[in-house]
Amino acid sequence: MPGLSGRFDVVADALHLLAAGAWVGGVLPLAMLLAPAHGGTEPGWAAAVPTAVGRFSLLGMVSVAALLATGVINTWYEVGSAADLIETQYGRVVFVKIGLFAAMVGIAAINRFRLMPRLAASASVRRLQRNCLAETLLGFAALFAVGFLGAMAPAAHAHHHAASASIPADAAFVHIHSTQGMAEVTINPGRTGAARATIRLLNDDLDPLAAERVTLILTAPAQGSKPIMRSAALAPDGAWEVDGIELSQPGNWMVEVAAVLRRGGCLSLAAPIVIGPSP
């Protein structure tokens, strides 16, 4: 996202990543510390448990607060509305991630308020270790969901496109943005075989971005595939079109848009786009 909003979003992303790394990255070593402690065979480890758990509890509370604040910011920018949280594929994955986060917070609350005051009992230490392992699994599940989000167009961007021009039901679509401009690429139909690509260039105000020349580059998912490079033609409605593209295989293709802008300079954007198999 260009401009001040984009820089603010990047800061929120960075804090979100640091907080997630501190929490998920710290809870597994804590569980490893608790494993020999609850058996009573390692008195030195058992003596270190209250100090380690207390320090991690403070780290966890700071991390949860940071994740909650930055998560709200990221959801606002990337999902856009409560309806998109349920009605779009991107929003549903975010909803799953929120559910996993809530489950982790619930377990952390049990650890903090029920088990920490009872660390003198071996049974409490054992249960705390199991809860830490459960938090770790939920954390990795949340990271797995994030991996899907990274390959999908944010719901807010797709929603903007849908408001300005309907996307055919069988088309593949991706919104790509940078600080220099944005591109919306629609490939219709979004499956193997012959297809037409439509490219819309936008500035940071979501107005059309004038260009002298636009080139579309498509690369198939198979390793070593030769890129398809085609010059786009300017359509009467201001979009750029490439007709007669042959999509040889389904999967995650890489789409690149290279544009020479009328205001001077060049715009280069790239992102994955999903091409389905022929029916």
Phi and psi restraints in degrees (value plus and minus 20) as a CYANA .aco file:
   2 PRO   PHI     -92.2   -52.2
   2 PRO   PSI     146.4   186.4
   3 GLY   PHI      56.5    96.5
   3 GLY   PSI    -185.0  -145.0
   4 LEU   PHI     -81.2   -41.2
   4 LEU   PSI     -58.5   -18.5
   5 SER   PHI     -80.6   -40.6
   5 SER   PSI     -59.6   -19.6
   6 GLY   PHI     -84.6   -44.6
   6 GLY   PSI     -61.7   -21.7
   7 ARG   PHI     -86.5   -46.5
   7 ARG   PSI     -58.8   -18.8
   8 PHE   PHI     -83.5   -43.5
   8 PHE   PSI     -60.5   -20.5
   9 ASP   PHI     -85.2   -45.2
   9 ASP   PSI     -58.4   -18.4
  10 VAL   PHI     -84.3   -44.3
  10 VAL   PSI     -61.4   -21.4
  11 VAL   PHI     -81.9   -41.9
  11 VAL   PSI     -63.5   -23.5
  12 ALA   PHI     -82.3   -42.3
  12 ALA   PSI     -61.2   -21.2
  13 ASP   PHI     -81.2   -41.2
  13 ASP   PSI     -63.6   -23.6
  14 ALA   PHI     -83.5   -43.5
  14 ALA   PSI     -65.1   -25.1
  15 LEU   PHI     -84.8   -44.8
  15 LEU   PSI     -58.0   -18.0
  16 HIS   PHI     -81.5   -41.5
  16 HIS   PSI     -64.1   -24.1
  17 LEU   PHI     -85.6   -45.6
  17 LEU   PSI     -63.5   -23.5
  18 LEU   PHI     -83.9   -43.9
  18 LEU   PSI     -63.4   -23.4
  19 ALA   PHI     -85.4   -45.4
  19 ALA   PSI     -61.9   -21.9
  20 ALA   PHI     -84.5   -44.5
  20 ALA   PSI     -60.9   -20.9
  21 GLY   PHI     -84.1   -44.1
  21 GLY   PSI     -59.1   -19.1
  22 ALA   PHI     -87.0   -47.0
  22 ALA   PSI     -62.0   -22.0
  23 TRP   PHI     -95.5   -55.5
  23 TRP   PSI     -78.4   -38.4
  24 VAL   PHI     -87.4   -47.4
  24 VAL   PSI     -55.7   -15.7
  25 GLY   PHI     -94.0   -54.0
  25 GLY   PSI     -39.6     0.4
  26 GLY   PHI    -116.5   -76.5
  26 GLY   PSI     -45.1    -5.1
  27 VAL   PHI     -92.5   -52.5
  27 VAL   PSI     -51.8   -11.8
  28 LEU   PHI     -89.0   -49.0
  28 LEU   PSI     -66.5   -26.5
  29 PRO   PHI     -79.0   -39.0
  29 PRO   PSI     -53.3   -13.3
  30 LEU   PHI     -84.1   -44.1
  30 LEU   PSI     -62.6   -22.6
  31 ALA   PHI     -82.5   -42.5
  31 ALA   PSI     -56.9   -16.9
  32 MET   PHI     -86.6   -46.6
  32 MET   PSI     -53.8   -13.8
  33 LEU   PHI     -89.0   -49.0
  33 LEU   PSI     -58.5   -18.5
  34 LEU   PHI     -93.1   -53.1
  34 LEU   PSI     -44.7    -4.7
  35 ALA   PHI     -78.1   -38.1
  35 ALA   PSI     -73.0   -33.0
  36 PRO   PHI     -96.8   -56.8
  36 PRO   PSI     -34.9     5.1
  37 ALA   PHI     -95.6   -55.6
  37 ALA   PSI     -58.9   -18.9
  38 HIS   PHI     -95.8   -55.8
  38 HIS   PSI     -34.6     5.4
  39 GLY   PHI    -100.4   -60.4
  39 GLY   PSI     -35.8     4.2
  40 GLY   PHI      60.9   100.9
  40 GLY   PSI     -18.5    21.5
  41 THR   PHI    -106.6   -66.6
  41 THR   PSI     -32.9     7.1
  42 GLU   PHI    -144.7  -104.7
  42 GLU   PSI      64.2   104.2
  43 PRO   PHI     -77.9   -37.9
  43 PRO   PSI     -56.0   -16.0
  44 GLY   PHI     -83.3   -43.3
  44 GLY   PSI     -61.4   -21.4
  45 TRP   PHI     -85.0   -45.0
  45 TRP   PSI     -63.8   -23.8
  46 ALA   PHI     -80.7   -40.7
  46 ALA   PSI     -57.5   -17.5
  47 ALA   PHI     -88.2   -48.2
  47 ALA   PSI     -46.8    -6.8
  48 ALA   PHI    -103.0   -63.0
  48 ALA   PSI     -33.8     6.2
  49 VAL   PHI     -79.4   -39.4
  49 VAL   PSI     -71.2   -31.2
  50 PRO   PHI     -77.9   -37.9
  50 PRO   PSI     -61.0   -21.0
  51 THR   PHI     -86.0   -46.0
  51 THR   PSI     -66.2   -26.2
  52 ALA   PHI     -84.0   -44.0
  52 ALA   PSI     -63.9   -23.9
  53 VAL   PHI     -86.4   -46.4
  53 VAL   PSI     -59.7   -19.7
  54 GLY   PHI     -83.2   -43.2
  54 GLY   PSI     -62.4   -22.4
  55 ARG   PHI     -87.9   -47.9
  55 ARG   PSI     -60.7   -20.7
  56 PHE   PHI     -88.2   -48.2
  56 PHE   PSI     -53.6   -13.6
  57 SER   PHI     -80.1   -40.1
  57 SER   PSI     -62.2   -22.2
  58 LEU   PHI     -84.9   -44.9
  58 LEU   PSI     -63.9   -23.9
  59 LEU   PHI     -80.9   -40.9
  59 LEU   PSI     -61.3   -21.3
  60 GLY   PHI     -83.9   -43.9
  60 GLY   PSI     -61.7   -21.7
  61 MET   PHI     -84.8   -44.8
  61 MET   PSI     -60.5   -20.5
  62 VAL   PHI     -85.2   -45.2
  62 VAL   PSI     -62.2   -22.2
  63 SER   PHI     -84.8   -44.8
  63 SER   PSI     -63.7   -23.7
  64 VAL   PHI     -82.3   -42.3
  64 VAL   PSI     -63.3   -23.3
  65 ALA   PHI     -81.6   -41.6
  65 ALA   PSI     -63.2   -23.2
  66 ALA   PHI     -86.4   -46.4
  66 ALA   PSI     -61.5   -21.5
  67 LEU   PHI     -84.8   -44.8
  67 LEU   PSI     -60.0   -20.0
  68 LEU   PHI     -85.4   -45.4
  68 LEU   PSI     -66.2   -26.2
  69 ALA   PHI     -85.6   -45.6
  69 ALA   PSI     -69.5   -29.5
  70 THR   PHI     -91.2   -51.2
  70 THR   PSI     -49.8    -9.8
  71 GLY   PHI     -85.5   -45.5
  71 GLY   PSI     -59.8   -19.8
  72 VAL   PHI     -82.8   -42.8
  72 VAL   PSI     -62.9   -22.9
  73 ILE   PHI     -82.5   -42.5
  73 ILE   PSI     -67.7   -27.7
  74 ASN   PHI     -84.6   -44.6
  74 ASN   PSI     -59.2   -19.2
  75 THR   PHI     -84.5   -44.5
  75 THR   PSI     -59.5   -19.5
  76 TRP   PHI     -81.6   -41.6
  76 TRP   PSI     -64.2   -24.2
  77 TYR   PHI     -92.4   -52.4
  77 TYR   PSI     -59.9   -19.9
  78 GLU   PHI    -117.6   -77.6
  78 GLU   PSI     -47.5    -7.5
  79 VAL   PHI    -116.7   -76.7
  79 VAL   PSI     -65.8   -25.8
  80 GLY   PHI      77.6   117.6
  80 GLY   PSI     -65.2   -25.2
  81 SER   PHI    -173.9  -133.9
  81 SER   PSI     142.5   182.5
  82 ALA   PHI     -83.9   -43.9
  82 ALA   PSI     -54.9   -14.9
  83 ALA   PHI     -83.8   -43.8
  83 ALA   PSI     -61.0   -21.0
  84 ASP   PHI     -87.4   -47.4
  84 ASP   PSI     -41.6    -1.6
  85 LEU   PHI     -87.3   -47.3
  85 LEU   PSI     -45.5    -5.5
  86 ILE   PHI    -126.7   -86.7
  86 ILE   PSI     -55.5   -15.5
  87 GLU   PHI    -109.0   -69.0
  87 GLU   PSI     -34.9     5.1
  88 THR   PHI    -130.9   -90.9
  88 THR   PSI     133.8   173.8
  89 GLN   PHI     -83.2   -43.2
  89 GLN   PSI     -62.1   -22.1
  90 TYR   PHI     -80.0   -40.0
  90 TYR   PSI     -65.4   -25.4
  91 GLY   PHI     -83.0   -43.0
  91 GLY   PSI     -57.5   -17.5
  92 ARG   PHI     -86.8   -46.8
  92 ARG   PSI     -56.9   -16.9
  93 VAL   PHI     -86.6   -46.6
  93 VAL   PSI     -60.5   -20.5
  94 VAL   PHI     -80.6   -40.6
  94 VAL   PSI     -59.6   -19.6
  95 PHE   PHI     -82.7   -42.7
  95 PHE   PSI     -61.1   -21.1
  96 VAL   PHI     -81.8   -41.8
  96 VAL   PSI     -63.9   -23.9
  97 LYS   PHI     -81.1   -41.1
  97 LYS   PSI     -61.2   -21.2
  98 ILE   PHI     -82.1   -42.1
  98 ILE   PSI     -59.8   -19.8
  99 GLY   PHI     -83.5   -43.5
  99 GLY   PSI     -61.3   -21.3
 100 LEU   PHI     -84.1   -44.1
 100 LEU   PSI     -60.7   -20.7
 101 PHE   PHI     -82.7   -42.7
 101 PHE   PSI     -62.9   -22.9
 102 ALA   PHI     -82.9   -42.9
 102 ALA   PSI     -59.1   -19.1
 103 ALA   PHI     -84.3   -44.3
 103 ALA   PSI     -61.0   -21.0
 104 MET   PHI     -82.1   -42.1
 104 MET   PSI     -62.2   -22.2
 105 VAL   PHI     -84.2   -44.2
 105 VAL   PSI     -59.3   -19.3
 106 GLY   PHI     -81.5   -41.5
 106 GLY   PSI     -65.1   -25.1
 107 ILE   PHI     -84.8   -44.8
 107 ILE   PSI     -61.8   -21.8
 108 ALA   PHI     -81.8   -41.8
 108 ALA   PSI     -56.6   -16.6
 109 ALA   PHI     -85.7   -45.7
 109 ALA   PSI     -60.4   -20.4
 110 ILE   PHI     -82.2   -42.2
 110 ILE   PSI     -63.4   -23.4
 111 ASN   PHI     -80.3   -40.3
 111 ASN   PSI     -64.0   -24.0
 112 ARG   PHI     -92.7   -52.7
 112 ARG   PSI     -64.3   -24.3
 113 PHE   PHI    -120.2   -80.2
 113 PHE   PSI     -38.3     1.7
 114 ARG   PHI    -130.0   -90.0
 114 ARG   PSI     -61.4   -21.4
 115 LEU   PHI    -112.3   -72.3
 115 LEU   PSI     -56.0   -16.0
 116 MET   PHI     -77.3   -37.3
 116 MET   PSI     -62.5   -22.5
 117 PRO   PHI     -88.2   -48.2
 117 PRO   PSI     -29.7    10.3
 118 ARG   PHI    -137.6   -97.6
 118 ARG   PSI       8.2    48.2
 119 LEU   PHI     -85.8   -45.8
 119 LEU   PSI     -35.2     4.8
 120 ALA   PHI     -87.4   -47.4
 120 ALA   PSI     -43.0    -3.0
 121 ALA   PHI    -109.6   -69.6
 121 ALA   PSI     113.8   153.8
 122 SER   PHI     -82.3   -42.3
 122 SER   PSI     -55.2   -15.2
 123 ALA   PHI     -83.6   -43.6
 123 ALA   PSI     -56.6   -16.6
 124 SER   PHI     -87.8   -47.8
 124 SER   PSI     -58.8   -18.8
 125 VAL   PHI     -84.5   -44.5
 125 VAL   PSI     -60.6   -20.6
 126 ARG   PHI     -84.2   -44.2
 126 ARG   PSI     -64.3   -24.3
 127 ARG   PHI     -86.6   -46.6
 127 ARG   PSI     -57.5   -17.5
 128 LEU   PHI     -82.0   -42.0
 128 LEU   PSI     -59.1   -19.1
 129 GLN   PHI     -83.5   -43.5
 129 GLN   PSI     -63.0   -23.0
 130 ARG   PHI     -83.8   -43.8
 130 ARG   PSI     -60.2   -20.2
 131 ASN   PHI     -83.7   -43.7
 131 ASN   PSI     -57.4   -17.4
 132 CYS   PHI     -83.9   -43.9
 132 CYS   PSI     -59.0   -19.0
 133 LEU   PHI     -86.0   -46.0
 133 LEU   PSI     -58.5   -18.5
 134 ALA   PHI     -84.1   -44.1
 134 ALA   PSI     -61.5   -21.5
 135 GLU   PHI     -80.4   -40.4
 135 GLU   PSI     -60.5   -20.5
 136 THR   PHI     -81.9   -41.9
 136 THR   PSI     -65.5   -25.5
 137 LEU   PHI     -82.9   -42.9
 137 LEU   PSI     -62.6   -22.6
 138 LEU   PHI     -84.8   -44.8
 138 LEU   PSI     -57.8   -17.8
 139 GLY   PHI     -83.3   -43.3
 139 GLY   PSI     -62.4   -22.4
 140 PHE   PHI     -89.4   -49.4
 140 PHE   PSI     -52.3   -12.3
 141 ALA   PHI     -84.3   -44.3
 141 ALA   PSI     -59.1   -19.1
 142 ALA   PHI     -83.9   -43.9
 142 ALA   PSI     -60.6   -20.6
 143 LEU   PHI     -84.3   -44.3
 143 LEU   PSI     -55.5   -15.5
 144 PHE   PHI     -82.2   -42.2
 144 PHE   PSI     -61.8   -21.8
 145 ALA   PHI     -83.5   -43.5
 145 ALA   PSI     -58.9   -18.9
 146 VAL   PHI     -82.1   -42.1
 146 VAL   PSI     -55.4   -15.4
 147 GLY   PHI     -79.7   -39.7
 147 GLY   PSI     -58.7   -18.7
 148 PHE   PHI     -87.0   -47.0
 148 PHE   PSI     -61.6   -21.6
 149 LEU   PHI     -81.5   -41.5
 149 LEU   PSI     -54.4   -14.4
 150 GLY   PHI     -85.7   -45.7
 150 GLY   PSI     -40.0     0.0
 151 ALA   PHI    -124.0   -84.0
 151 ALA   PSI     -10.1    29.9
 152 MET   PHI    -139.8   -99.8
 152 MET   PSI     130.4   170.4
 153 ALA   PHI     -93.8   -53.8
 153 ALA   PSI     110.6   150.6
 154 PRO   PHI     -74.7   -34.7
 154 PRO   PSI     124.5   164.5
 155 ALA   PHI     -81.1   -41.1
 155 ALA   PSI     -55.3   -15.3
 156 ALA   PHI     -82.9   -42.9
 156 ALA   PSI     -57.5   -17.5
 157 HIS   PHI     -92.1   -52.1
 157 HIS   PSI     -63.2   -23.2
 158 ALA   PHI     -85.0   -45.0
 158 ALA   PSI     -55.4   -15.4
 159 HIS   PHI     -84.7   -44.7
 159 HIS   PSI     -61.3   -21.3
 160 HIS   PHI     -81.2   -41.2
 160 HIS   PSI     -62.8   -22.8
 161 HIS   PHI     -84.2   -44.2
 161 HIS   PSI     -62.3   -22.3
 162 ALA   PHI     -83.0   -43.0
 162 ALA   PSI     -50.7   -10.7
 163 ALA   PHI     -92.7   -52.7
 163 ALA   PSI     -49.9    -9.9
 164 SER   PHI    -112.3   -72.3
 164 SER   PSI     -51.2   -11.2
 165 ALA   PHI    -180.1  -140.1
 165 ALA   PSI     105.3   145.3
 166 SER   PHI     -87.2   -47.2
 166 SER   PSI     122.2   162.2
 167 ILE   PHI    -116.3   -76.3
 167 ILE   PSI     105.2   145.2
 168 PRO   PHI     -76.1   -36.1
 168 PRO   PSI     127.8   167.8
 169 ALA   PHI     -80.9   -40.9
 169 ALA   PSI     -52.9   -12.9
 170 ASP   PHI    -121.5   -81.5
 170 ASP   PSI      -3.1    36.9
 171 ALA   PHI    -112.0   -72.0
 171 ALA   PSI     135.6   175.6
 172 ALA   PHI    -120.5   -80.5
 172 ALA   PSI     116.5   156.5
 173 PHE   PHI    -156.4  -116.4
 173 PHE   PSI     122.7   162.7
 174 VAL   PHI    -166.0  -126.0
 174 VAL   PSI     119.4   159.4
 175 HIS   PHI    -126.5   -86.5
 175 HIS   PSI     103.9   143.9
 176 ILE   PHI    -140.2  -100.2
 176 ILE   PSI     115.3   155.3
 177 HIS   PHI    -158.8  -118.8
 177 HIS   PSI     135.5   175.5
 178 SER   PHI    -171.5  -131.5
 178 SER   PSI    -197.9  -157.9
 179 THR   PHI     -92.0   -52.0
 179 THR   PSI     -36.0     4.0
 180 GLN   PHI    -111.0   -71.0
 180 GLN   PSI     -42.1    -2.1
 181 GLY   PHI     142.5   182.5
 181 GLY   PSI    -196.5  -156.5
 182 MET   PHI    -152.7  -112.7
 182 MET   PSI     138.8   178.8
 183 ALA   PHI    -159.4  -119.4
 183 ALA   PSI     117.2   157.2
 184 GLU   PHI    -133.7   -93.7
 184 GLU   PSI      98.0   138.0
 185 VAL   PHI    -132.4   -92.4
 185 VAL   PSI     104.4   144.4
 186 THR   PHI    -138.5   -98.5
 186 THR   PSI     106.6   146.6
 187 ILE   PHI    -133.2   -93.2
 187 ILE   PSI      99.5   139.5
 188 ASN   PHI    -149.0  -109.0
 188 ASN   PSI     102.0   142.0
 189 PRO   PHI     -97.2   -57.2
 189 PRO   PSI     135.5   175.5
 190 GLY   PHI    -107.3   -67.3
 190 GLY   PSI      33.4    73.4
 191 ARG   PHI    -167.1  -127.1
 191 ARG   PSI     151.6   191.6
 192 THR   PHI     -82.0   -42.0
 192 THR   PSI     129.6   169.6
 193 GLY   PHI      94.9   134.9
 193 GLY   PSI    -183.0  -143.0
 194 ALA   PHI     -95.8   -55.8
 194 ALA   PSI     120.0   160.0
 195 ALA   PHI    -171.0  -131.0
 195 ALA   PSI     145.6   185.6
 196 ARG   PHI    -139.6   -99.6
 196 ARG   PSI     116.9   156.9
 197 ALA   PHI    -126.8   -86.8
 197 ALA   PSI     115.5   155.5
 198 THR   PHI    -139.4   -99.4
 198 THR   PSI     109.5   149.5
 199 ILE   PHI    -141.2  -101.2
 199 ILE   PSI     107.3   147.3
 200 ARG   PHI    -137.2   -97.2
 200 ARG   PSI     103.3   143.3
 201 LEU   PHI    -117.9   -77.9
 201 LEU   PSI     115.2   155.2
 202 LEU   PHI    -152.4  -112.4
 202 LEU   PSI     131.3   171.3
 203 ASN   PHI    -114.1   -74.1
 203 ASN   PSI    -193.1  -153.1
 204 ASP   PHI     -91.9   -51.9
 204 ASP   PSI     -30.2     9.8
 205 ASP   PHI    -115.4   -75.4
 205 ASP   PSI     -12.7    27.3
 206 LEU   PHI      45.2    85.2
 206 LEU   PSI       4.4    44.4
 207 ASP   PHI    -115.2   -75.2
 207 ASP   PSI     137.0   177.0
 208 PRO   PHI     -75.8   -35.8
 208 PRO   PSI     118.8   158.8
 209 LEU   PHI    -124.7   -84.7
 209 LEU   PSI      96.5   136.5
 210 ALA   PHI     -93.0   -53.0
 210 ALA   PSI     117.0   157.0
 211 ALA   PHI    -157.4  -117.4
 211 ALA   PSI     129.9   169.9
 212 GLU   PHI    -104.0   -64.0
 212 GLU   PSI     -55.9   -15.9
 213 ARG   PHI    -173.0  -133.0
 213 ARG   PSI     120.6   160.6
 214 VAL   PHI    -151.8  -111.8
 214 VAL   PSI     112.6   152.6
 215 THR   PHI    -140.8  -100.8
 215 THR   PSI     114.4   154.4
 216 LEU   PHI    -128.3   -88.3
 216 LEU   PSI     112.2   152.2
 217 ILE   PHI    -145.5  -105.5
 217 ILE   PSI     104.0   144.0
 218 LEU   PHI    -140.4  -100.4
 218 LEU   PSI     111.9   151.9
 219 THR   PHI    -143.6  -103.6
 219 THR   PSI     106.2   146.2
 220 ALA   PHI     -88.2   -48.2
 220 ALA   PSI     138.3   178.3
 221 PRO   PHI     -88.9   -48.9
 221 PRO   PSI     -44.1    -4.1
 222 ALA   PHI     -84.8   -44.8
 222 ALA   PSI     117.0   157.0
 223 GLN   PHI     -82.3   -42.3
 223 GLN   PSI     115.6   155.6
 224 GLY   PHI      63.2   103.2
 224 GLY   PSI     -12.7    27.3
 225 SER   PHI     -86.2   -46.2
 225 SER   PSI     121.1   161.1
 226 LYS   PHI    -100.8   -60.8
 226 LYS   PSI     107.1   147.1
 227 PRO   PHI     -83.2   -43.2
 227 PRO   PSI     125.2   165.2
 228 ILE   PHI    -113.2   -73.2
 228 ILE   PSI      95.8   135.8
 229 MET   PHI    -135.7   -95.7
 229 MET   PSI     100.2   140.2
 230 ARG   PHI    -155.3  -115.3
 230 ARG   PSI     121.3   161.3
 231 SER   PHI    -101.1   -61.1
 231 SER   PSI     117.3   157.3
 232 ALA   PHI    -112.5   -72.5
 232 ALA   PSI     130.1   170.1
 233 ALA   PHI    -125.7   -85.7
 233 ALA   PSI     120.7   160.7
 234 LEU   PHI     -97.3   -57.3
 234 LEU   PSI     104.1   144.1
 235 ALA   PHI    -109.3   -69.3
 235 ALA   PSI     141.8   181.8
 236 PRO   PHI     -78.9   -38.9
 236 PRO   PSI     -47.7    -7.7
 237 ASP   PHI    -106.0   -66.0
 237 ASP   PSI     -14.3    25.7
 238 GLY   PHI      73.6   113.6
 238 GLY   PSI     -27.5    12.5
 239 ALA   PHI    -102.4   -62.4
 239 ALA   PSI     143.6   183.6
 240 TRP   PHI    -129.7   -89.7
 240 TRP   PSI     115.6   155.6
 241 GLU   PHI    -146.7  -106.7
 241 GLU   PSI     124.8   164.8
 242 VAL   PHI    -148.6  -108.6
 242 VAL   PSI      99.1   139.1
 243 ASP   PHI    -125.7   -85.7
 243 ASP   PSI     138.5   178.5
 244 GLY   PHI      51.1    91.1
 244 GLY   PSI      15.3    55.3
 245 ILE   PHI    -103.1   -63.1
 245 ILE   PSI     113.6   153.6
 246 GLU   PHI    -122.6   -82.6
 246 GLU   PSI      93.2   133.2
 247 LEU   PHI    -116.7   -76.7
 247 LEU   PSI      91.9   131.9
 248 SER   PHI    -103.5   -63.5
 248 SER   PSI     -44.0    -4.0
 249 GLN   PHI    -172.5  -132.5
 249 GLN   PSI     132.1   172.1
 250 PRO   PHI     -99.0   -59.0
 250 PRO   PSI     144.2   184.2
 251 GLY   PHI     111.0   151.0
 251 GLY   PSI    -188.3  -148.3
 252 ASN   PHI    -106.4   -66.4
 252 ASN   PSI      77.5   117.5
 253 TRP   PHI    -100.8   -60.8
 253 TRP   PSI     139.4   179.4
 254 MET   PHI    -125.6   -85.6
 254 MET   PSI     104.7   144.7
 255 VAL   PHI    -129.6   -89.6
 255 VAL   PSI     112.8   152.8
 256 GLU   PHI    -146.5  -106.5
 256 GLU   PSI     118.5   158.5
 257 VAL   PHI    -141.1  -101.1
 257 VAL   PSI     102.1   142.1
 258 ALA   PHI    -138.5   -98.5
 258 ALA   PSI     101.3   141.3
 259 ALA   PHI    -149.2  -109.2
 259 ALA   PSI     118.7   158.7
 260 VAL   PHI    -116.4   -76.4
 260 VAL   PSI      96.0   136.0
 261 LEU   PHI    -106.3   -66.3
 261 LEU   PSI     128.0   168.0
 262 ARG   PHI     -88.0   -48.0
 262 ARG   PSI     -50.6   -10.6
 263 ARG   PHI     -96.3   -56.3
 263 ARG   PSI     -24.5    15.5
 264 GLY   PHI      83.4   123.4
 264 GLY   PSI     128.3   168.3
 265 GLY   PHI      70.8   110.8
 265 GLY   PSI     156.2   196.2
 266 CYS   PHI    -146.1  -106.1
 266 CYS   PSI     134.9   174.9
 267 LEU   PHI    -142.1  -102.1
 267 LEU   PSI     104.6   144.6
 268 SER   PHI    -148.6  -108.6
 268 SER   PSI      99.2   139.2
 269 LEU   PHI    -152.3  -112.3
 269 LEU   PSI     126.5   166.5
 270 ALA   PHI    -169.1  -129.1
 270 ALA   PSI     125.8   165.8
 271 ALA   PHI    -186.2  -146.2
 271 ALA   PSI     138.5   178.5
 272 PRO   PHI     -96.9   -56.9
 272 PRO   PSI     132.4   172.4
 273 ILE   PHI    -160.7  -120.7
 273 ILE   PSI     118.4   158.4
 274 VAL   PHI    -111.6   -71.6
 274 VAL   PSI     103.1   143.1
 275 ILE   PHI    -129.4   -89.4
 275 ILE   PSI     105.5   145.5
 276 GLY   PHI    -109.0   -69.0
 276 GLY   PSI     149.3   189.3
 277 PRO   PHI     -97.3   -57.3
 277 PRO   PSI     140.3   180.3
 278 SER   PHI     -88.7   -48.7
 278 SER   PSI     125.8   165.8
